[in-house]
Amino acid sequence: MRDKSFSTTHADYFYGNIPITHNLDECEVVENYEKNTGKVTIETFANIDYMAIPGVLVRSHGVFAWGKSASVQ
């Protein structure tokens, strides 16, 4: 099966699927939420090139994206 782009923005910046983290459990939310959000992001990219896929969807939170700058070239 071939990957499909969801929109032109998706096609411009991502090839293939956009990674999605697993849900944080209640304890991870209550204690060190920011740190645990970072941990699930790192876990999600264990076998993914973070420079080829410059963003992640954090379940029940939103989007995190990265690159050389905030401006689009």
Residue pairs with C-beta under 8 A, 6 or more apart in sequence:
3 15
3 16
3 17
5 11
5 14
10 18
13 54
13 55
14 53
14 54
14 55
15 52
15 53
16 53
18 53
18 55
18 56
18 57
19 44
19 45
19 48
19 53
19 55
19 56
19 57
20 44
20 56
20 57
20 58
20 59
21 37
21 40
21 41
21 43
21 44
21 56
21 57
21 58
21 59
22 40
22 43
22 44
22 59
23 59
23 60
24 33
24 36
24 37
24 40
24 59
24 60
28 36
28 40
29 36
37 58
37 61
40 58
41 56
41 58
41 64
44 56
45 53
45 56
50 66
54 65
54 66
54 67
55 63
55 64
55 65
55 66
56 63
56 64
56 65
57 63
58 64
